[in-house]
Amino acid sequence: MFVFPLPEIGEGVVEGEIVRWLVKPGDSVATDQPLCEIMTDKATVEISSPRSGRVARTHGNPGDVIKVHAPLVEIDLGGGASAAPAAPAAKAPEVHAPAPKAPPIAAPVAARPAPIAAAAGLATAPPVAPPNGHGAIPAAIAARMPAPPSDRPPGEKALASPAVRHAARSAGVDVNAVPGTGKDGRVTRSDIEALVAHPGAIVAPPAIQSFQAPGARQGDERIKIIGLRRKIAEKMVQAYRTAPHFTYVDEVDCSKLVALRAALNPQAAARGAKLSYLPFIMKALALTFREFPTVNAVMDEEEFTLVVRKDVNIGIATDTDAGLYVPVIKNVESKSLVELAIEIADVTKRTRENKVRIDELGGGTFTITSVGNIGGRFATPILNHPEVAILGVNQIHDRPVAIDGKVEVRPMMYLSPSFDHRIIDGAVAARFVSALKASLEQPEALLLDLR
């Protein structure tokens, strides 16, 4: 019997969520045949079998989170009679029901790494009896527990990420009562999981203890939130809780932009491109970042440091059948309008077809979210954390405006960017948007080489 553990499928990836199984116990599998789809913070990947044989057991169900090196599939290499599906067994400590975990940039889509076989040994210390008599607590846990519920000074809050706090609330745990093993005493999700089985060591607030899940009613449908939808939810919660948002709205007279695009499209078509408004907006951003470099930046939350990026790598929020992805156009500042148009069309098409590469989904410094093709006047986008700004691009629509004391019908567009108020003040945001607006209203300058 060959026990295949979840392999290392990305730098810094320590766990993944089972999205779906592609095999079941009793199935014959060949080497390199896909076994399941696993979603990590960096990608959704197909895990392939490193051996041929017959599936004897699968570990975990869709929606479960499994640690790297934890058992994933057991394969009978003898290829004998079909193994009967094993009765559900108690899950190993590495597999647990999903709890929100703060991911980095928007969750990428499918990639297929070569199969990797890895083994992991799990060593556990003998349990010790806790002073409260509520059952044995592992020695490693008890050793770091100065006194239940915590040795923090009264009123001092625990260091914990928003996702860990959410996991604690979901488990009925007071995160401030949990001894943290992370950097500077930070509470990790492992700390929550380690103590949740020992309620005597946890003090849960009354409001949480009395919480009840919503009951089912006739005709209701309960949909488990897993995979990309869960990652999007975690990302939005992390961004909203970490960075205080504010949105600044201004309108752009797109008369010259509309005319310039129409004039250039025949020439762009001759070079195999179709110009949308996005290349113009991206070039205008690259120009505006020269005056406002702190908008093209990301936050290092661990060091609480702003990292101002030299390169302009703009993510394009892309709606797909599977959910929202953000492929990134790198080095916008050094590319022409036609080059940007070709690259945008290519990467968004491959994203919708689930063929985008992992490296094309990371490294962004700024994000554009556009719903202009759907409709609407303006929105209040949530940041693509750790970026400090995001630009909402809305529909260009004809409406009457006052020009030199006369009413004229002009193609107008609202810009609705959101900013991290920890870093960007309202006045800076207003000046940034005004400069961006000026570039879009006089777009001839975008034809110049901005390198």
matplotlib code that plots the C-alpha trace (Angstrom):
import matplotlib.pyplot as plt

x = [0.0, 1.4, 0.3, 0.6, 0.7, -0.3, 2.9, 4.5, 2.8, 4.2, 6.6, 5.2, 2.1, 1.4, -2.1, -4.8, -8.6, -10.0, -12.2, -13.3, -12.1, -11.5, -11.3, -13.0, -12.0, -11.9, -10.9, -7.8, -5.3, -2.3, 0.8, 0.2, -3.5, -5.2, -6.6, -8.2, -8.2, -6.6, -7.0, -4.2, -3.6, -1.7, -3.4, -6.0, -3.9, -4.6, -2.8, -1.6, -0.9, 2.9, 2.1, -0.2, -2.6, -6.0, -7.4, -7.9, -8.8, -9.1, -8.6, -10.9, -14.0, -14.6, -14.3, -11.8, -8.4, -5.5, -1.9, 1.0, 2.6, -0.6, -2.1, -4.1, -4.6, -3.8, -3.0, -2.9, 0.2, -0.7, -3.6, -5.6, -9.4, -11.1, -10.9, -14.2, -14.7, -13.4, -15.8, -15.2, -12.4, -11.6, -9.7, -6.1, -5.1, -3.9, -7.4, -10.0, -13.1, -12.2, -11.8, -11.1, -7.5, -6.1, -4.7, -2.4, -3.4, -6.6, -6.7, -5.1, -6.5, -5.5, -1.9, -0.5, 2.8, 4.7, 3.7, 5.7, 5.9, 6.7, 6.4, 5.9, 6.4, 4.2, 5.7, 3.4, 4.3, 2.4, -0.6, -0.7, -3.6, -4.6, -5.3, -8.9, -9.6, -11.3, -9.2, -5.6, -3.9, -0.9, 2.3, 3.4, 0.2, 0.4, 4.0, 3.1, 0.0, 1.2, -2.2, -5.7, -7.1, -4.0, -1.2, -2.0, -2.6, -6.3, -7.9, -5.0, -6.1, -4.3, -2.3, -4.2, -5.1, -8.7, -9.0, -7.8, -10.3, -13.1, -12.0, -12.0, -15.5, -16.8, -15.4, -16.8, -13.4, -12.3, -9.1, -7.8, -7.7, -5.6, -1.8, -0.1, 2.8, 3.4, 5.8, 5.6, 3.0, 0.6, -2.3, -2.4, -5.1, -3.1, -3.4, -7.2, -7.4, -5.1, -7.2, -10.7, -10.7, -10.1, -13.0, -11.8, -8.9, -11.0, -13.3, -15.9, -17.9, -21.6, -22.8, -20.8, -21.8, -25.4, -25.0, -27.1, -26.8, -29.8, -32.3, -33.5, -36.9, -38.9, -37.7, -34.4, -31.2, -28.0, -24.9, -21.5, -19.0, -15.9, -13.1, -12.7, -15.9, -14.5, -11.1, -12.8, -14.8, -11.7, -9.8, -12.6, -12.9, -9.2, -8.9, -11.9, -10.9, -7.2, -7.4, -9.8, -11.3, -12.6, -13.8, -13.3, -15.5, -14.9, -16.2, -14.2, -15.2, -14.3, -14.9, -11.3, -10.6, -13.6, -12.4, -8.8, -9.7, -11.9, -9.1, -6.4, -8.4, -8.0, -4.2, -4.3, -6.4, -3.7, -1.3, -3.7, -5.1, -8.5, -8.2, -10.5, -10.4, -8.3, -4.9, -5.5, -6.4, -3.4, -1.0, -2.7, -2.1, 1.6, 2.0, 0.1, 2.1, 5.2, 3.7, 2.0, 4.3, 2.8, -0.4, 1.5, 2.5, 1.7, 1.7, 4.0, 1.7, 4.3, 6.7, 4.0, 5.9, 4.8, 6.7, 6.6, 7.0, 9.1, 7.4, 3.8, 2.0, -1.7, -4.2, -7.4, -10.3, -11.8, -15.2, -15.2, -17.6, -15.6, -15.4, -13.2, -9.6, -7.0, -4.4, -1.6, -0.2, 3.5, 5.6, 2.8, 5.1, 7.3, 4.6, 2.7, -1.1, -1.1, 1.1, -1.2, -4.3, -2.9, -1.7, -5.0, -7.0, -4.8, -4.5, -8.2, -9.2, -6.9, -8.1, -11.7, -10.6, -8.8, -5.4, -3.7, -0.2, 0.3, 3.0, 0.5, -1.8, 0.7, 3.0, 0.4, 0.9, -2.5, -5.8, -8.5, -12.0, -14.3, -18.0, -18.6, -19.6, -22.4, -23.7, -23.9, -22.5, -20.0, -19.1, -17.1, -14.4, -12.8, -9.0, -7.0, -4.9, -1.9, -2.3, -3.2, -5.5, -7.9, -9.6, -13.3, -13.9, -17.5, -19.7, -19.2, -22.6, -23.9, -25.4, -26.0, -23.2, -22.6, -19.7, -18.9, -22.4, -24.0, -25.6, -23.9, -24.2, -20.8, -19.6, -19.0, -17.5, -17.2, -14.0, -14.5, -11.1, -10.8, -7.8, -6.2, -6.7, -3.8, -1.5, -3.3, -5.1, -8.2, -6.3, -3.7, -6.4, -8.2, -5.1, -4.2, -7.7, -7.5, -4.2, -5.5, -8.6, -6.5, -4.5, -7.7, -9.3, -6.1, -5.1, -2.8, 0.1, -0.4, 0.9, 4.3, 7.0, 6.6, 9.7]
y = [0.0, 3.4, 6.4, 9.5, 12.7, 16.1, 17.3, 20.7, 22.7, 26.1, 28.2, 29.0, 26.9, 24.8, 23.6, 23.4, 23.0, 19.9, 21.3, 18.0, 14.4, 13.1, 9.5, 7.3, 4.2, 1.2, 3.2, 2.2, 5.0, 5.4, 7.3, 11.1, 10.6, 13.5, 12.5, 15.7, 19.5, 21.4, 25.1, 26.9, 30.5, 30.7, 28.4, 25.7, 22.7, 19.2, 16.7, 13.7, 10.2, 9.3, 5.6, 3.2, 1.1, 1.0, 3.7, 2.2, 5.3, 9.0, 11.4, 14.3, 15.6, 18.7, 21.8, 20.2, 21.8, 19.4, 20.1, 19.6, 16.2, 14.9, 11.6, 12.4, 9.1, 5.4, 3.4, -0.4, -1.0, -4.6, -3.8, -6.7, -6.8, -3.5, -2.3, -1.6, 2.0, 2.4, 3.5, 7.1, 7.1, 9.7, 12.5, 12.9, 16.2, 17.6, 17.5, 19.8, 21.7, 24.9, 28.0, 31.4, 31.9, 35.2, 34.7, 36.9, 38.3, 37.1, 33.2, 32.0, 29.4, 26.0, 24.9, 21.4, 20.8, 17.6, 15.0, 15.2, 12.4, 13.5, 11.8, 13.4, 11.9, 13.2, 13.1, 13.9, 14.4, 12.5, 14.4, 15.9, 16.5, 20.2, 21.8, 22.3, 18.6, 18.9, 16.2, 15.8, 18.7, 17.9, 18.6, 21.0, 23.0, 22.8, 24.0, 27.3, 27.9, 30.0, 29.9, 29.5, 31.4, 33.6, 35.5, 38.7, 41.8, 42.4, 44.2, 43.6, 42.1, 39.2, 39.6, 37.7, 38.2, 38.9, 35.4, 33.8, 36.0, 34.8, 31.2, 31.7, 33.2, 30.3, 27.8, 29.7, 30.7, 33.9, 34.6, 36.9, 33.8, 31.7, 31.6, 32.5, 30.6, 32.9, 35.8, 38.2, 36.0, 36.1, 33.7, 31.3, 29.1, 26.1, 27.5, 27.7, 24.2, 22.8, 24.2, 23.9, 20.2, 21.3, 23.6, 23.9, 25.9, 28.3, 31.0, 31.9, 35.1, 34.5, 36.0, 33.4, 30.5, 31.3, 31.5, 29.1, 28.3, 29.3, 26.6, 25.0, 25.8, 24.1, 25.0, 26.5, 25.4, 25.3, 25.8, 25.1, 27.9, 26.2, 26.7, 30.0, 31.5, 30.9, 32.4, 35.5, 35.8, 35.5, 38.0, 40.5, 40.2, 40.4, 43.5, 45.3, 44.6, 45.3, 48.6, 51.4, 52.1, 55.3, 56.0, 59.2, 59.8, 62.2, 62.3, 62.5, 64.1, 61.3, 63.3, 63.3, 59.8, 58.4, 60.2, 59.1, 55.5, 55.5, 57.1, 54.6, 51.4, 50.9, 51.1, 48.9, 46.3, 46.2, 45.1, 42.5, 44.5, 46.0, 49.0, 49.1, 52.0, 49.9, 50.5, 54.2, 54.1, 52.0, 54.3, 57.3, 55.5, 54.9, 58.6, 59.7, 57.3, 59.4, 62.3, 60.0, 57.0, 56.0, 55.0, 52.3, 50.5, 47.6, 47.2, 44.8, 44.2, 42.2, 45.1, 47.8, 49.2, 50.7, 49.2, 51.7, 49.7, 51.0, 48.8, 49.4, 46.0, 46.5, 43.7, 43.5, 42.1, 39.5, 37.9, 34.2, 31.3, 30.1, 33.4, 36.5, 36.4, 39.2, 38.5, 41.1, 43.1, 43.6, 46.7, 48.8, 51.8, 50.3, 49.0, 50.8, 51.0, 48.3, 46.0, 46.5, 45.8, 42.5, 41.4, 42.3, 40.4, 37.4, 37.1, 37.8, 35.2, 32.6, 33.4, 32.8, 29.5, 28.5, 28.5, 31.4, 30.8, 31.1, 33.8, 35.9, 36.1, 37.7, 40.6, 43.3, 46.9, 48.3, 46.9, 48.1, 46.8, 47.7, 47.1, 49.7, 47.0, 45.9, 49.3, 51.4, 54.9, 54.3, 51.7, 51.5, 48.8, 46.8, 46.9, 44.1, 43.9, 44.3, 47.0, 50.4, 51.5, 50.2, 52.0, 51.5, 52.3, 52.8, 53.1, 55.9, 57.4, 60.5, 63.1, 66.8, 68.9, 72.7, 73.8, 77.5, 78.4, 76.2, 72.7, 70.1, 66.3, 64.7, 61.1, 61.2, 58.5, 58.3, 57.1, 55.6, 54.6, 53.3, 53.9, 52.6, 55.5, 54.4, 55.4, 57.8, 60.9, 62.3, 65.3, 63.1, 60.9, 63.9, 65.3, 61.8, 61.4, 65.0, 64.3, 61.0, 62.8, 65.4, 62.7, 61.0, 64.3, 65.2, 61.7, 62.7, 62.7, 59.0, 58.4, 59.6, 57.2, 57.2, 55.2]
z = [0.0, -1.0, 1.0, -1.1, 0.9, -0.3, -2.0, -1.7, -4.4, -4.0, -2.1, 1.3, 0.8, 4.0, 3.3, 0.6, 0.3, -1.4, -4.2, -5.7, -6.1, -9.6, -8.4, -5.8, -3.8, -6.1, -9.2, -11.1, -11.7, -13.9, -13.3, -13.8, -13.8, -12.0, -8.5, -7.2, -7.4, -4.5, -3.9, -2.1, -1.4, -4.7, -7.2, -7.9, -9.0, -10.1, -8.0, -10.2, -9.1, -8.8, -9.1, -10.9, -8.9, -7.4, -5.0, -1.6, 0.3, -0.1, 2.8, 3.2, 1.5, -0.7, 1.5, 3.9, 4.4, 4.4, 5.4, 3.1, 3.8, 5.3, 3.8, 0.7, -1.1, -0.4, -3.5, -3.7, -5.9, -6.3, -8.5, -7.0, -6.6, -6.2, -2.7, -1.1, -0.2, 3.3, 6.0, 7.1, 9.6, 12.2, 10.5, 11.2, 12.9, 9.6, 8.0, 9.4, 8.4, 6.6, 8.6, 6.9, 6.4, 5.2, 1.7, -0.3, -3.6, -5.3, -5.6, -8.9, -11.2, -12.4, -12.9, -13.2, -11.4, -11.9, -9.3, -6.1, -3.6, 0.0, 3.3, 6.7, 10.1, 12.9, 16.4, 19.4, 23.0, 25.6, 27.0, 30.4, 32.7, 32.9, 36.2, 35.4, 35.0, 31.6, 29.9, 28.6, 26.8, 24.6, 26.4, 23.7, 24.3, 28.1, 28.1, 26.5, 28.7, 31.7, 33.2, 31.9, 30.1, 29.3, 30.8, 29.0, 31.1, 31.7, 28.8, 26.4, 23.1, 21.4, 18.3, 15.6, 12.0, 11.0, 9.6, 12.9, 14.9, 12.6, 13.1, 16.8, 16.8, 14.6, 17.1, 20.1, 21.4, 23.0, 21.0, 23.8, 26.0, 23.7, 24.3, 21.0, 19.5, 16.5, 16.2, 19.1, 20.7, 17.8, 17.9, 14.9, 13.6, 14.9, 18.4, 18.0, 16.7, 19.4, 22.2, 20.7, 21.8, 25.4, 26.3, 29.9, 28.7, 26.7, 27.9, 25.3, 25.5, 26.4, 23.1, 21.3, 23.5, 22.8, 19.1, 17.0, 13.3, 11.3, 11.1, 7.8, 6.5, 3.8, 0.4, 1.6, -0.2, 1.8, -0.3, 1.2, 0.5, -0.7, -3.3, -5.0, -3.5, 0.0, -1.0, -2.3, 0.9, 3.0, 0.9, 1.1, 4.9, 5.3, 3.2, 4.7, 8.3, 7.8, 5.8, 6.5, 3.1, 1.6, -1.9, -3.8, -6.9, -9.8, -13.4, -16.6, -19.9, -22.3, -25.5, -26.7, -25.3, -27.3, -30.5, -30.1, -29.5, -32.6, -34.7, -33.5, -33.8, -37.5, -37.1, -34.0, -36.0, -38.7, -35.9, -34.6, -31.7, -30.7, -28.4, -25.5, -23.0, -20.5, -22.3, -22.2, -18.5, -17.6, -19.4, -17.7, -14.4, -15.2, -15.9, -12.8, -10.5, -11.3, -9.4, -6.8, -6.3, -2.9, -4.7, -6.7, -3.5, -1.2, 2.6, 4.5, 7.4, 9.4, 9.4, 9.0, 6.2, 2.9, -0.1, -3.0, -6.2, -9.1, -11.7, -12.6, -12.5, -12.9, -12.1, -14.1, -12.1, -14.4, -14.1, -15.0, -14.7, -11.7, -9.9, -9.8, -10.8, -11.1, -13.8, -13.7, -16.6, -15.7, -16.5, -17.9, -18.0, -20.7, -23.0, -25.9, -26.1, -28.8, -26.7, -23.7, -25.8, -27.1, -23.7, -21.9, -24.5, -24.3, -20.5, -19.8, -22.4, -20.9, -17.4, -18.5, -20.1, -16.9, -18.8, -17.1, -15.6, -11.8, -12.3, -14.2, -11.1, -8.7, -8.2, -8.7, -7.5, -8.3, -9.5, -12.0, -11.6, -14.5, -14.7, -17.5, -20.0, -17.6, -16.5, -13.4, -12.6, -9.8, -7.1, -3.9, -4.6, -1.8, -1.9, -3.4, -0.2, 0.3, -2.4, -1.1, -3.9, -6.5, -9.4, -10.2, -13.9, -14.7, -17.8, -20.3, -20.9, -22.8, -20.5, -20.6, -19.0, -18.7, -20.9, -20.9, -19.9, -22.5, -22.1, -24.2, -24.4, -23.6, -23.0, -19.3, -17.0, -13.2, -11.7, -8.2, -6.6, -3.1, -0.9, 2.3, 4.6, 6.8, 4.0, 1.7, 3.0, 1.4, -0.1, -1.7, -3.1, -4.6, -6.2, -7.6, -9.2, -10.5, -12.2, -13.6, -14.9, -16.6, -18.5, -19.7, -20.8, -22.8, -23.9, -26.7, -24.2, -23.7, -27.2, -26.1, -24.8, -21.0, -20.3]

ax = plt.figure().add_subplot(projection="3d")
ax.plot(x, y, z, "-o")
ax.set_aspect("equal")
plt.show()
